[in-house]
Amino acid sequence: MVEEQVELKVEGGLNAEVATRFVQIASRYTSRITLYYEDKEVNPKSIMSLLTLAIAPGQRLTIRARGEDEQKALLELSRFLQTGEGSAYPI
């Protein structure tokens, strides 16, 4: 299991567009991925779960991944939240 605390730096925060791209990236990995924000825990492979968080830019959240590709998943997802860029989904 790997875990990282990340500051959301994507302009506009975790809005529908950003959440959709995050789900697309997370869904490519087989690892079990969980996102933690304040007292909430959600599955980031679910758009509805992500949208309930309404995270603004500058807020910190935690990404946890467990599985075969956990390192790659954590690296790409944390990079996306910090820069808006994923391997195939730049904002």
C-alpha positions as CSV (number, residue, x, y, z in Angstrom):
1,M,0.0,0.0,0.0
2,V,1.2,3.5,-0.8
3,E,-0.2,6.8,0.3
4,E,0.5,10.5,-0.4
5,Q,-1.0,13.8,0.8
6,V,-1.5,16.1,-2.2
7,E,-2.4,19.8,-2.5
8,L,-5.1,20.3,-5.2
9,K,-3.6,22.9,-7.6
10,V,-5.8,22.5,-10.6
11,E,-7.6,25.7,-11.4
12,G,-11.2,25.5,-10.6
13,G,-10.7,22.7,-8.0
14,L,-12.4,19.4,-8.3
15,N,-15.2,20.4,-10.7
16,A,-17.0,18.1,-13.1
17,E,-14.4,18.4,-15.8
18,V,-11.5,17.7,-13.5
19,A,-13.4,14.9,-11.7
20,T,-14.2,13.2,-15.0
21,R,-10.6,13.2,-16.1
22,F,-9.5,12.0,-12.6
23,V,-12.0,9.0,-12.9
24,Q,-10.6,8.2,-16.4
25,I,-7.1,8.1,-15.1
26,A,-7.9,6.1,-11.9
27,S,-10.0,3.6,-13.9
28,R,-7.0,2.5,-15.9
29,Y,-5.4,1.0,-12.9
30,T,-6.3,-2.3,-11.2
31,S,-5.2,-1.2,-7.8
32,R,-7.8,-0.3,-5.2
33,I,-7.6,3.5,-4.9
34,T,-9.2,5.6,-2.2
35,L,-9.4,9.3,-1.8
36,Y,-9.6,11.0,1.6
37,Y,-10.7,14.6,2.2
38,E,-11.6,15.9,5.6
39,D,-13.8,13.2,7.1
40,K,-14.8,11.7,3.8
41,E,-13.5,8.6,2.1
42,V,-14.5,8.0,-1.6
43,N,-13.8,5.7,-4.5
44,P,-12.1,7.9,-7.2
45,K,-13.3,5.6,-9.9
46,S,-16.8,6.9,-9.3
47,I,-17.7,10.3,-10.7
48,M,-20.6,10.7,-8.3
49,S,-18.4,10.0,-5.3
50,L,-15.8,12.5,-6.4
51,L,-18.3,15.3,-7.0
52,T,-19.6,15.0,-3.4
53,L,-16.2,16.3,-2.2
54,A,-16.3,19.7,-3.9
55,I,-12.6,20.4,-3.2
56,A,-11.3,23.9,-3.8
57,P,-7.9,24.7,-5.1
58,G,-5.3,24.8,-2.3
59,Q,-7.0,22.1,-0.2
60,R,-5.1,19.0,0.8
61,L,-6.3,15.4,0.3
62,T,-4.9,12.0,0.6
63,I,-4.6,9.3,-2.1
64,R,-4.1,5.7,-1.1
65,A,-3.5,2.9,-3.6
66,R,-3.1,-0.8,-3.0
67,G,-2.4,-3.4,-5.6
68,E,-0.2,-4.5,-8.5
69,D,0.2,-1.1,-10.1
70,E,-0.1,1.1,-6.9
71,Q,3.1,3.1,-7.5
72,K,2.2,4.1,-11.0
73,A,-1.4,4.9,-10.0
74,L,-0.3,7.1,-7.1
75,L,2.3,8.9,-9.2
76,E,0.0,9.7,-12.0
77,L,-3.0,10.7,-9.9
78,S,-1.0,12.9,-7.6
79,R,0.7,14.6,-10.6
80,F,-2.7,15.2,-12.2
81,L,-4.1,16.9,-9.1
82,Q,-1.0,19.1,-8.8
83,T,-0.6,20.0,-12.5
84,G,-3.8,19.1,-14.4
85,E,-1.8,16.8,-16.5
86,G,-2.2,13.0,-16.8
87,S,-0.5,10.9,-19.4
88,A,-3.4,11.3,-21.8
89,Y,-5.6,13.9,-20.3
90,P,-4.1,17.4,-20.0
91,I,-6.4,20.2,-18.9
